Amino acid sequence: MIDLDPSCLRAFISVIDSGGFTRAGARLNRTQSAISMQVRRLEEMLGTKLFEDRKKATLTPAGERILEHARRMLALNDELVGRAKGADIAGRVRLGTPDDYVSFFLPTILRRLSITHPQVEVEVRCNMTADLMPAVDRGVIDLALITRASGADEGTPLRREPLIWAAADETIAKRRPLPLALFSPGCRFREATLAQLDAAHIPYRIAYESPSVASISAAVCEGLAISALARLSLLPSMKVLDASHGLPILPDIEIALYGPRGIASPAAMAVRASLLETLSSNRPERAAA
């Protein structure tokens, strides 16, 4: 039986997240050669090549297969260490997230943190991805959950979610122009929805727009408009419409974790580990209404 070295897993993941061996070294405060040696050691332990092109940090099929497992193993390692000395880590972490992710993800994440790091405080700020990323870059917030197009390179990918047409009933799909309830400009959902409707030559009108998922959901549930929502945001009263109703197929989106390039505080690292473990493993349960 082979015991994997967490430091090798950390080096491997850092190369992916930072986009190269040199940047990974800077992130972990090690030399590029040290990172390279740890990755080679991991390859030797696993008996397979992980990088197709080391200069571009592109993975082989084997590297792709183990990536999420490596993230979970490292997150569990960090959680174990956190449980052992969680009381020693304290501080406030400013976490940005789109409004529609709050009720679905935050309860599980905060519950985990209350056990592993009881002295870490999380301040949640809701905004759209277009505003959250610059806020992280400016140091206004510490970490952000962001929405990105599938395959984009912004942040660390956590999970993929399909965009779903949501309506109160099927008849609304026949209306022309199609009444839409959309998030405010700057939302990735909005951009994808309008692009697909334009490509399908379906006339539409924006009947309602808001930065709040609660407002969008209310318009949909009252039968006033149709919307494109992440599957996790669907309410039990909503009906899912698709190509059989004359609507274009919507693309998947990815939820990613966006953070600063530099070394984060211990409290921010604790929140990051909890986010990685929660979102990249099993689907958390929706919070009760």
Secondary structure per residue as TSV (DSSP state, phi and psi in degrees):
chain	resnum	aa	ss	phi	psi
A	1	M	-	360.0	135.2
A	2	I	-	-100.7	129.1
A	3	D	-	-98.0	119.0
A	4	L	-	-78.1	144.2
A	5	D	-	-88.9	117.8
A	6	P	H	-56.7	-32.0
A	7	S	H	-65.8	-31.7
A	8	C	H	-71.7	-40.4
A	9	L	H	-62.6	-39.7
A	10	R	H	-64.8	-40.6
A	11	A	H	-64.0	-44.6
A	12	F	H	-59.4	-49.1
A	13	I	H	-66.6	-36.9
A	14	S	H	-65.9	-34.9
A	15	V	H	-61.4	-43.4
A	16	I	H	-67.1	-47.7
A	17	D	H	-68.6	-32.8
A	18	S	H	-95.2	-13.4
A	19	G	T	87.1	20.0
A	20	G	S	166.1	163.2
A	21	F	H	-70.5	-38.8
A	22	T	H	-65.5	-45.6
A	23	R	H	-65.1	-37.4
A	24	A	H	-62.0	-39.5
A	25	G	H	-61.9	-42.7
A	26	A	H	-64.2	-39.2
A	27	R	H	-64.9	-39.9
A	28	L	H	-97.0	5.2
A	29	N	T	60.8	43.7
A	30	R	-	-133.1	166.7
A	31	T	-	-78.1	160.6
A	32	Q	H	-61.5	-38.0
A	33	S	H	-67.0	-34.5
A	34	A	H	-66.2	-41.5
A	35	I	H	-63.2	-44.1
A	36	S	H	-60.2	-42.0
A	37	M	H	-65.4	-38.5
A	38	Q	H	-67.7	-38.1
A	39	V	H	-66.4	-40.7
A	40	R	H	-63.9	-37.9
A	41	R	H	-64.1	-40.3
A	42	L	H	-63.8	-41.6
A	43	E	H	-61.2	-39.9
A	44	E	H	-66.2	-40.9
A	45	M	H	-65.3	-37.5
A	46	L	H	-86.2	-16.5
A	47	G	T	70.4	32.6
A	48	T	S	-154.1	155.6
A	49	K	-	-83.8	132.5
A	50	L	-	-101.3	-29.2
A	51	F	E	-113.7	126.9
A	52	E	E	-74.1	-42.7
A	53	D	E	-137.2	109.1
A	54	R	T	-69.4	-33.7
A	55	K	T	-65.5	-37.5
A	56	K	T	-95.4	-3.5
A	57	A	T	56.6	41.4
A	58	T	E	-95.6	139.1
A	59	L	E	-88.8	152.2
A	60	T	-	-79.0	168.9
A	61	P	H	-55.4	-37.3
A	62	A	H	-65.3	-39.9
A	63	G	H	-62.9	-40.4
A	64	E	H	-62.9	-39.3
A	65	R	H	-66.1	-35.5
A	66	I	H	-92.6	-10.2
A	67	L	H	-56.8	-53.6
A	68	E	H	-68.8	-32.8
A	69	H	H	-63.9	-40.7
A	70	A	H	-63.3	-39.7
A	71	R	H	-61.8	-44.7
A	72	R	H	-66.3	-41.1
A	73	M	H	-62.1	-42.8
A	74	L	H	-69.3	-37.6
A	75	A	H	-64.0	-40.0
A	76	L	H	-66.5	-38.5
A	77	N	H	-59.5	-47.3
A	78	D	H	-67.2	-34.1
A	79	E	H	-67.6	-40.5
A	80	L	H	-59.9	-46.4
A	81	V	H	-63.1	-39.9
A	82	G	H	-63.5	-39.4
A	83	R	H	-64.2	-34.2
A	84	A	H	-71.6	-36.7
A	85	K	H	-131.4	26.7
A	86	G	G	-57.6	-34.7
A	87	A	G	-65.5	-17.6
A	88	D	G	-85.3	-13.3
A	89	I	-	-100.8	122.8
A	90	A	-	-139.9	160.9
A	91	G	E	143.4	168.6
A	92	R	E	-104.1	133.7
A	93	V	E	-119.7	125.7
A	94	R	E	-93.4	112.3
A	95	L	E	-110.2	122.5
A	96	G	E	-97.3	144.7
A	97	T	E	-158.3	145.9
A	98	P	-	-60.4	149.6
A	99	D	G	-54.6	-38.8
A	100	D	G	-75.6	-8.3
A	101	Y	G	-93.2	-12.9
A	102	V	H	-61.8	-55.1
A	103	S	H	-70.9	-22.8
A	104	F	H	-84.3	-42.6
A	105	F	H	-100.3	-39.5
A	106	L	H	-61.2	-40.0
A	107	P	H	-57.0	-44.1
A	108	T	H	-65.9	-42.6
A	109	I	H	-65.0	-46.3
A	110	L	H	-67.8	-34.9
A	111	R	H	-64.3	-42.1
A	112	R	H	-63.5	-44.3
A	113	L	H	-65.3	-33.8
A	114	S	H	-64.4	-23.6
A	115	I	H	-88.8	-47.7
A	116	T	H	-82.1	-34.3
A	117	H	-	-140.4	73.8
A	118	P	T	-63.2	-17.9
A	119	Q	T	-97.9	3.3
A	120	V	E	-86.6	126.8
A	121	E	E	-102.6	136.0
A	122	V	E	-114.8	122.3
A	123	E	E	-104.4	115.9
A	124	V	E	-95.1	128.8
A	125	R	E	-122.6	121.8
A	126	C	E	-94.0	131.9
A	127	N	-	-165.7	176.7
A	128	M	-	-87.3	158.2
A	129	T	H	-53.4	-41.5
A	130	A	H	-59.8	-25.5
A	131	D	H	-97.3	-28.1
A	132	L	H	-70.0	-42.4
A	133	M	H	-62.0	-48.0
A	134	P	H	-61.4	-32.5
A	135	A	H	-65.2	-38.7
A	136	V	H	-65.5	-44.7
A	137	D	H	-61.4	-32.4
A	138	R	T	-86.2	-7.2
A	139	G	T	82.2	12.9
A	140	V	S	-73.6	-35.5
A	141	I	S	-128.2	162.0
A	142	D	S	-91.8	-38.5
A	143	L	E	-144.6	157.7
A	144	A	E	-147.8	137.4
A	145	L	E	-84.2	127.9
A	146	I	E	-127.4	159.4
A	147	T	E	-102.9	131.8
A	148	R	E	-137.4	158.9
A	149	A	E	-66.1	147.8
A	150	S	T	-58.1	126.6
A	151	G	T	90.5	-3.6
A	152	A	-	-69.5	167.0
A	153	D	-	-113.1	21.3
A	154	E	S	-86.4	117.1
A	155	G	S	74.9	-170.2
A	156	T	E	-101.7	117.1
A	157	P	E	-64.7	137.1
A	158	L	E	-113.4	-45.3
A	159	R	E	-162.4	158.8
A	160	R	E	-108.8	138.6
A	161	E	E	-131.0	136.3
A	162	P	E	-78.1	146.1
A	163	L	E	-84.1	135.6
A	164	I	E	-124.3	137.4
A	165	W	E	-75.0	123.1
A	166	A	E	-119.0	134.5
A	167	A	E	-150.7	167.3
A	168	A	S	-79.0	-33.6
A	169	D	S	-154.1	169.4
A	170	E	G	-73.1	-25.0
A	171	T	G	-65.4	-24.7
A	172	I	G	-65.2	-25.1
A	173	A	G	-66.5	-17.6
A	174	K	G	-88.6	-11.4
A	175	R	-	-70.7	142.1
A	176	R	S	-138.1	126.6
A	177	P	S	-68.3	152.6
A	178	L	E	-71.4	121.0
A	179	P	E	-77.0	128.6
A	180	L	E	-116.9	143.3
A	181	A	E	-113.9	112.8
A	182	L	E	-126.4	156.5
A	183	F	E	-69.5	161.3
A	184	S	-	-62.1	160.6
A	185	P	T	-53.4	140.4
A	186	G	T	106.0	-11.9
A	187	C	-	-81.6	134.4
A	188	R	H	-67.3	-32.5
A	189	F	H	-61.4	-45.0
A	190	R	H	-61.2	-46.5
A	191	E	H	-59.9	-45.5
A	192	A	H	-66.1	-40.6
A	193	T	H	-63.5	-49.7
A	194	L	H	-66.0	-35.9
A	195	A	H	-63.5	-41.9
A	196	Q	H	-69.8	-38.5
A	197	L	H	-66.9	-41.0
A	198	D	H	-63.0	-42.1
A	199	A	H	-65.0	-31.9
A	200	A	T	-89.1	0.2
A	201	H	T	57.3	41.5
A	202	I	-	-100.2	117.7
A	203	P	-	-68.8	144.7
A	204	Y	E	-147.7	164.3
A	205	R	E	-137.1	143.4
A	206	I	E	-87.3	100.6
A	207	A	E	-79.7	-36.1
A	208	Y	E	-142.7	141.8
A	209	E	E	-143.4	145.5
A	210	S	E	-164.5	152.5
A	211	P	S	-80.3	-5.4
A	212	S	-	-102.8	128.8
A	213	V	H	-67.3	-29.7
A	214	A	H	-62.7	-41.0
A	215	S	H	-67.8	-42.7
A	216	I	H	-62.3	-45.8
A	217	S	H	-62.8	-36.9
A	218	A	H	-63.7	-43.8
A	219	A	H	-63.3	-39.0
A	220	V	H	-67.3	-47.9
A	221	C	H	-65.5	-26.5
A	222	E	T	-82.8	-0.4
A	223	G	T	76.4	18.5
A	224	L	S	-86.3	-22.5
A	225	A	-	-163.4	168.8
A	226	I	B	-110.5	151.4
A	227	S	E	-140.8	161.1
A	228	A	E	-105.3	116.4
A	229	L	E	-125.7	154.6
A	230	A	E	-64.6	145.3
A	231	R	G	-53.0	-36.7
A	232	L	G	-66.6	-17.3
A	233	S	G	-93.3	-4.6
A	234	L	-	-66.2	138.9
A	235	L	-	-96.7	155.1
A	236	P	T	-57.2	-29.3
A	237	S	T	-79.9	-9.6
A	238	M	-	-84.6	145.8
A	239	K	E	-102.5	141.9
A	240	V	E	-93.5	124.1
A	241	L	E	-108.0	157.8
A	242	D	-	-150.7	-158.2
A	243	A	G	-61.9	-27.6
A	244	S	G	-66.6	-15.2
A	245	H	G	-101.4	12.7
A	246	G	T	82.4	16.2
A	247	L	-	-104.0	147.5
A	248	P	-	-70.9	151.9
A	249	I	-	-71.8	132.2
A	250	L	-	-92.8	148.1
A	251	P	-	-76.5	160.0
A	252	D	E	-73.2	154.6
A	253	I	E	-120.1	162.3
A	254	E	E	-117.9	141.1
A	255	I	E	-98.0	126.4
A	256	A	E	-128.5	160.8
A	257	L	E	-105.7	121.5
A	258	Y	E	-111.9	126.7
A	259	G	-	-140.1	174.5
A	260	P	-	-72.5	158.8
A	261	R	S	-71.7	-33.0
A	262	G	S	-75.2	-179.6
A	263	I	-	-74.4	127.6
A	264	A	-	-85.9	165.2
A	265	S	-	-68.7	158.6
A	266	P	H	-56.3	-37.1
A	267	A	H	-65.7	-43.4
A	268	A	H	-65.2	-36.3
A	269	M	H	-66.0	-35.1
A	270	A	H	-65.5	-43.2
A	271	V	H	-65.9	-40.5
A	272	R	H	-60.3	-45.2
A	273	A	H	-62.1	-40.0
A	274	S	H	-66.0	-40.2
A	275	L	H	-63.2	-45.5
A	276	L	H	-60.9	-45.7
A	277	E	H	-68.1	-42.6
A	278	T	H	-70.1	-45.1
A	279	L	H	-85.8	-23.7
A	280	S	H	-95.2	-0.9
A	281	S	S	-110.0	-129.5
A	282	N	S	-71.3	153.1
A	283	R	-	-68.0	126.3
A	284	P	-	-69.7	154.4
A	285	E	-	-76.6	145.8
A	286	R	-	-67.8	139.0
A	287	A	-	-64.1	144.9
A	288	A	-	-68.1	145.8
A	289	A	-	-74.6	360.0
